[in-house]
Amino acid sequence: ASTKKQYIIGAKQVKNAVLSGKVSKIYIASDSDKHIISPIVELATERNIKALYIPTRSELGKMCGIDVKAACAAETL
């Protein structure tokens, strides 16, 4: 089995993944627009999913192995 982490990237996809219970934790870029990430953080909190904050969207994108900025991402179960 692969130990490489699988990420779901993007606000809409992360929100859907949280709702479907496929997520172990979410990552939020601190420089993201609050109106985009607030509902996702609230959902995660309601479902006892830990939210970790990454300083910038660029760093979050790099962490997920993509060449573009990411406002939020989720680690899959």
C-alpha angles and dihedrals in degrees: 000000000000118000092197110120117245116218132198108208130200134046098262094046093045092049091051092047092051090050092050093048097240097125132093096184140347131226121213126193108228091219094057123116107271094220089060099047103032095078090049093050090049092051092048091049091051089053095044093247113151117240117209121194122223116195099237141015089238091057091047091051091050091047089056092048098249130124096226135072118268126201093198142355138183132216111227124230 
